Amino acid sequence: MEKTTNLQRCYRSVIQALQIGRTLNKGKAMKWVLFLCIFSILSGTAAPRVHAWSWDEDETGAKDDLNIQLEGYRKRVEQGISMQERIVLLDRLIKLYKVHGRDSRPLEDERAQVLSDEQAVQSISAASRQKSQVLFQQAFDQVRQGNFKQAHDQFMEAERLNSSDKMISDLRLKMDSVIAILPQAPPAESATGDLIRKGVLQFLQNEPSKALNFLLYAQQKDANDKSVPALVDLVKRTFPNESSEILDARLNLIDQKLQKALEKIYSGDYLIAAKECQEVLDLEPENALALTRLGSVYYAMGQVKQAREYWKQALEQDPKNDVLQSFLTQTSSEADRAPSQALTYKVQKGDTLMTIAEKIYNDRSLWKKLYEANKAYLKNPYQLNTGQVLVLPPGAVAP
């Protein structure tokens, strides 16, 4: 018992010396280390944690702080950090080395190499994004030509080059579904080729209502083409909330829209009537009845000059129409003094509601009036699609 007490007393004296930073010569220190190990075994207790020391020549017991920071930097690089983070850490190390009078040239050389690598990566990334955009535009050109498989492949390559662009990824997913149904559209001279191409294009541009107009009409043009009903179903599944707005596919789409336009003229909903007529003209640009009713819409709105323009176009398609000739004769004296303003506007590339308001009303602030008149057809006032038809409230005044 007394022997154990003496050992414990010696043990405490050694630990105390180490904890308060006293130094030991190397030989003596090694003896005490051996002693502490034997004591731990005999006593059955683990030695308490003590401050570590090193065998540096100056025997200061402290490791070089700059070396510790350099080692920490190397470990972080091994674990994987961005090039920008490396540059920040290297800047900090270089500054510390200079403050302490240490040679910082190796670190500066490393920083220059990292910076060069970063610039090279950025250059490659910018080139990839640029090439991705070129492929993106080429893919849409292929869709317009009916080459759906080629368009799909170009979207895939664009996505590979710029995987962070969600729009490209979404378009590639849509084209996956399209080419599973129809890799190539029928030729342009066929009854449905142009309609299918336009329908798929509107589908890609998130215009489900217009896409369904084209595809349903194509389905009615050629009931034997089984790919068209599958495309119609694809659009409805992708945009389920739009399906209820589509007219009965079993009835002639053109006749339905013309009938709806006529009903809206009678009820005084001229803007909706104009839009229905314009959508018929998108499907059949030379439809005489659509041109006639669109002229009637303008006349009812007091836009006699514009009404006569549409009646003249209708008369070119139906020269023997005495009613149209009568309309033109009776309104000839009214045209010169009547204001002329379109009731519909087809969106062009680069258009916004503000630029359209400036073009039509000479007042950009009237874009809100445009939105109010079209909000049933616009999901986002800041996103317009080329070819989209807007109704234009006539005589708009600033709010």
C-alpha positions in Angstrom: 0.0 0.0 0.0 2.8 2.4 0.9 4.6 1.5 -2.3 1.6 2.3 -4.4 1.2 5.7 -2.7 4.9 6.5 -3.4 4.4 5.6 -7.1 1.3 7.8 -7.3 3.1 10.7 -5.7 6.0 10.4 -8.3 3.5 10.0 -11.1 1.7 13.3 -10.1 5.0 15.1 -9.9 5.9 14.1 -13.5 2.5 15.0 -14.8 2.6 18.4 -13.1 6.0 19.2 -14.6 4.7 18.4 -18.0 1.5 20.3 -17.7 3.2 23.5 -16.5 5.5 23.3 -19.5 8.8 22.3 -17.8 11.3 20.6 -20.1 13.1 17.3 -19.5 16.3 16.1 -21.0 15.8 13.3 -23.5 17.3 10.5 -21.5 15.4 11.4 -18.3 12.2 11.9 -20.3 12.4 8.4 -21.8 12.8 6.9 -18.3 9.8 8.7 -17.0 7.7 7.6 -20.0 8.6 4.0 -19.3 7.8 4.5 -15.7 4.4 6.0 -16.4 3.5 3.1 -18.7 4.5 0.5 -16.0 2.5 2.5 -13.4 -0.6 2.5 -15.6 -0.4 -1.2 -15.9 0.2 -1.9 -12.2 -2.5 0.5 -11.0 -5.1 -0.5 -13.6 -5.8 3.1 -14.4 -5.3 5.0 -17.7 -2.9 7.9 -17.6 -4.7 11.2 -17.8 -4.3 13.3 -21.0 -1.3 15.6 -20.9 0.1 18.2 -23.2 2.1 16.8 -26.1 5.7 17.8 -26.6 8.1 17.5 -29.5 11.8 16.6 -29.8 12.7 19.9 -31.5 16.2 21.1 -31.0 15.0 24.2 -29.2 12.7 22.0 -27.0 10.1 24.8 -27.0 7.2 22.2 -27.0 5.3 24.3 -29.7 4.9 23.2 -33.3 5.4 25.9 -36.0 2.0 27.6 -36.5 2.6 28.3 -40.2 3.4 24.6 -40.9 0.1 23.6 -39.1 -1.9 26.0 -41.3 -0.1 24.7 -44.4 -0.9 21.1 -43.5 -4.5 22.1 -42.9 -4.7 23.7 -46.3 -3.2 20.5 -47.9 -5.7 18.3 -46.2 -8.6 20.5 -47.4 -7.3 20.3 -51.0 -7.1 16.5 -50.7 -10.7 16.4 -49.4 -11.8 18.4 -52.4 -12.5 22.2 -52.5 -13.3 24.6 -55.3 -10.5 26.5 -57.1 -11.9 29.8 -55.8 -11.6 28.5 -52.2 -8.0 27.4 -52.9 -7.1 30.9 -54.1 -8.6 32.5 -51.0 -6.7 30.1 -48.7 -3.5 30.6 -50.6 -3.8 34.4 -50.4 -4.1 34.0 -46.6 -1.1 31.7 -46.4 1.0 34.0 -48.6 0.2 37.0 -46.5 1.2 35.1 -43.3 4.4 33.8 -44.8 5.4 37.4 -45.8 4.6 38.8 -42.3 6.8 36.1 -40.7 9.6 36.6 -43.2 9.2 33.2 -44.8 9.7 32.3 -48.4 6.3 32.5 -50.0 7.4 31.9 -53.7 6.3 28.3 -53.8 2.8 29.3 -52.6 2.7 32.2 -55.1 3.6 29.8 -57.9 0.9 27.4 -56.8 -1.7 30.3 -56.7 -0.7 31.3 -60.2 -1.3 27.7 -61.5 -4.6 27.4 -59.7 -5.7 30.8 -61.1 -4.7 29.7 -64.6 -6.6 26.4 -64.2 -9.7 28.3 -63.0 -9.6 30.6 -66.0 -9.2 27.7 -68.4 -12.3 26.0 -66.8 -14.3 29.2 -67.1 -13.3 29.6 -70.7 -14.3 26.0 -71.5 -17.6 26.5 -69.6 -18.5 29.7 -71.5 -17.7 28.0 -74.8 -19.9 25.1 -73.8 -22.8 27.3 -72.9 -22.5 29.2 -76.2 -22.4 26.0 -78.2 -25.4 24.8 -76.1 -27.4 27.8 -77.2 -26.6 27.3 -80.8 -27.7 23.6 -80.6 -30.9 24.9 -78.8 -31.8 27.1 -81.7 -31.0 24.4 -84.2 -33.2 21.9 -82.4 -36.2 24.2 -82.8 -35.4 24.6 -86.5 -35.5 20.8 -86.8 -38.9 20.8 -85.0 -40.2 23.3 -87.5 -39.0 21.0 -90.3 -40.6 18.0 -88.7 -37.3 16.3 -87.9 -38.2 15.4 -84.3 -35.5 12.7 -83.8 -32.7 15.2 -84.9 -34.2 17.8 -82.7 -34.2 15.4 -79.8 -30.5 14.6 -80.4 -29.5 18.2 -80.5 -31.4 18.9 -77.2 -29.5 16.0 -75.7 -26.2 17.4 -76.7 -27.2 20.9 -75.5 -28.1 19.4 -72.2 -24.8 17.6 -71.9 -22.9 20.9 -72.5 -25.0 22.9 -70.1 -26.6 20.5 -67.7 -27.6 23.3 -65.3 -30.1 24.8 -67.7 -33.5 23.5 -66.6 -35.3 24.7 -69.7 -33.1 22.6 -72.0 -33.6 19.6 -69.7 -37.4 20.1 -69.8 -37.4 20.3 -73.6 -35.3 17.2 -73.9 -37.8 15.3 -71.7 -40.7 16.5 -73.8 -38.9 15.4 -77.0 -38.3 12.0 -75.4 -42.1 11.5 -75.3 -42.6 13.0 -78.8 -40.1 10.8 -80.6 -41.5 7.7 -78.8 -44.7 8.5 -80.7 -43.4 10.1 -83.9 -39.7 10.4 -84.8 -40.5 12.2 -88.1 -43.5 14.3 -89.1 -45.4 13.6 -92.3 -44.2 15.6 -95.3 -45.3 19.2 -95.7 -47.5 18.4 -98.7 -49.5 15.9 -96.7 -52.8 16.9 -95.1 -51.5 16.8 -91.6 -47.7 17.4 -91.8 -47.7 21.2 -91.3 -50.4 20.9 -88.5 -48.4 18.3 -86.6 -45.2 20.3 -86.8 -47.0 23.4 -85.5 -48.7 21.4 -82.8 -45.4 19.9 -81.5 -43.8 23.4 -81.6 -46.5 24.9 -79.5 -46.3 22.0 -77.1 -42.6 22.7 -76.6 -43.3 26.4 -76.1 -45.8 25.6 -73.3 -48.9 26.7 -75.4 -51.1 23.6 -74.8 -54.3 25.3 -76.0 -52.8 26.2 -79.4 -51.0 22.8 -79.6 -54.3 21.0 -79.2 -55.9 23.2 -81.8 -53.4 22.1 -84.4 -53.3 18.5 -83.3 -57.1 18.1 -83.0 -57.5 19.6 -86.4 -54.8 17.3 -87.8 -56.7 14.4 -86.2 -59.9 15.4 -88.0 -58.0 15.8 -91.3 -56.6 12.3 -91.2 -58.5 9.9 -88.9 -56.3 7.0 -89.9 -53.0 8.5 -88.5 -52.7 6.8 -85.1 -49.8 9.0 -84.0 -51.9 12.2 -83.8 -54.3 10.9 -81.1 -51.3 9.8 -79.2 -49.8 13.3 -79.4 -53.1 14.8 -78.4 -53.1 12.5 -75.3 -49.5 13.5 -74.6 -50.4 17.2 -74.5 -53.4 16.6 -72.3 -51.3 14.5 -69.8 -48.6 17.1 -69.7 -51.0 20.0 -69.2 -54.0 18.3 -67.5 -55.6 21.7 -66.4 -55.9 22.7 -70.1 -57.9 19.7 -71.3 -61.3 21.0 -70.0 -61.0 24.2 -72.2 -60.7 22.2 -75.4 -63.7 21.9 -77.7 -65.3 18.6 -78.6 -62.7 16.7 -80.7 -65.6 14.7 -82.4 -66.9 17.9 -84.0 -65.2 19.9 -86.7 -62.8 22.2 -84.9 -63.1 25.0 -87.5 -66.9 25.0 -87.4 -66.9 25.0 -83.6 -64.6 28.0 -83.4 -66.5 30.0 -86.0 -69.7 29.2 -84.2 -68.2 30.4 -80.9 -67.0 33.6 -82.6 -70.5 34.3 -83.9 -72.0 33.7 -80.5 -69.5 36.1 -78.9 -70.3 38.8 -81.6 -74.0 38.5 -80.7 -73.3 38.7 -77.0 -70.9 41.7 -77.4 -67.7 39.8 -76.4 -65.9 41.2 -79.3 -62.4 40.6 -78.1 -63.0 36.8 -77.5 -64.7 36.6 -80.9 -61.7 38.2 -82.6 -59.4 35.7 -80.9 -61.5 32.8 -82.1 -61.5 34.1 -85.7 -57.7 34.6 -85.5 -57.1 31.0 -84.3 -59.2 29.7 -87.2 -57.0 31.8 -89.6 -53.9 30.2 -87.9 -55.3 26.8 -89.0 -56.7 28.0 -92.4 -55.3 31.4 -93.4 -57.7 31.7 -96.3 -60.9 30.8 -94.5 -63.4 33.3 -96.0 -66.0 33.0 -93.2 -63.3 33.6 -90.5 -62.2 36.7 -92.4 -65.8 37.9 -92.8 -66.6 37.5 -89.1 -63.4 39.1 -88.0 -64.4 42.1 -90.2 -67.8 42.1 -88.5 -66.1 42.2 -85.1 -64.1 45.3 -86.1 -67.1 47.0 -87.6 -69.1 46.4 -84.4 -66.2 48.0 -82.5 -66.3 51.1 -84.7 -63.1 50.1 -86.5 -64.6 50.4 -90.0 -61.3 50.8 -91.9 -59.9 47.6 -90.4 -63.2 45.8 -91.0 -63.1 46.6 -94.7 -59.6 45.2 -95.0 -60.8 41.8 -93.7 -63.9 41.9 -95.9 -61.8 42.6 -98.9 -59.6 39.6 -98.1 -62.7 37.5 -97.6 -64.1 38.7 -101.0 -60.9 37.5 -102.7 -61.6 34.0 -101.4 -65.3 34.2 -102.3 -65.7 36.6 -105.2 -69.4 35.8 -105.7 -70.4 36.7 -102.2 -73.0 39.5 -102.7 -73.2 40.1 -98.9 -69.6 41.0 -98.7 -69.8 43.3 -101.7 -72.8 45.0 -100.1 -70.8 45.5 -96.9 -68.0 47.2 -98.7 -70.3 49.4 -100.8 -72.2 50.6 -97.7 -69.2 51.4 -95.6 -67.1 53.1 -98.3 -68.0 56.6 -97.0 -67.4 55.7 -93.4 -63.9 54.3 -93.8 -62.1 57.7 -94.2 -63.4 59.2 -91.0 -63.3 56.0 -88.9 -60.3 55.2 -86.6 -58.3 52.1 -87.3 -56.9 49.9 -84.6 -56.4 46.2 -84.7 -58.2 44.1 -82.1 -55.7 41.3 -82.2 -51.9 41.2 -82.2 -49.6 38.3 -83.1 -46.6 38.3 -80.8 -43.3 38.7 -82.6 -39.8 37.6 -81.5 -38.5 39.9 -78.7 -42.0 41.4 -77.8 -43.0 42.2 -74.3 -46.3 43.6 -73.1 -44.5 46.9 -72.6 -43.1 47.1 -76.1 -46.5 46.1 -77.6 -48.3 48.8 -75.5 -45.8 51.3 -76.8 -46.3 50.1 -80.4 -50.1 50.1 -80.3 -50.9 52.9 -77.8 -47.7 54.9 -77.7 -47.7 54.4 -73.9 -45.7 51.6 -72.2 -47.6 52.0 -69.0 -50.7 50.5 -70.7 -49.2 47.0 -70.6 -51.4 46.3 -67.6 -54.5 46.9 -69.7 -53.1 44.4 -72.2 -52.6 41.9 -69.4 -56.1 42.4 -68.0 -57.6 41.8 -71.5 -55.5 38.6 -72.0 -55.0 37.2 -68.5 -57.3 34.3 -69.3 -54.7 33.2 -71.9 -51.5 34.4 -70.2 -50.1 32.4 -67.3 -47.2 34.8 -66.9 -47.3 38.5 -68.0 -43.6 38.5 -68.4 -43.4 35.5 -70.8 -44.8 35.8 -74.3 -44.4 33.2 -77.0 -43.7 34.1 -80.6 -46.9 33.6 -82.7 -49.2 33.9 -79.7 -52.4 35.9 -80.4 -53.3 38.8 -78.0 -56.5 40.7 -78.0 -56.1 44.5 -77.9 -58.6 46.5 -76.0 -59.5 49.5 -78.3 -59.3 53.0 -77.0 -57.3 52.0 -73.9 -56.6 54.9 -71.5 -54.0 55.1 -68.9 -55.0 53.8 -65.4 
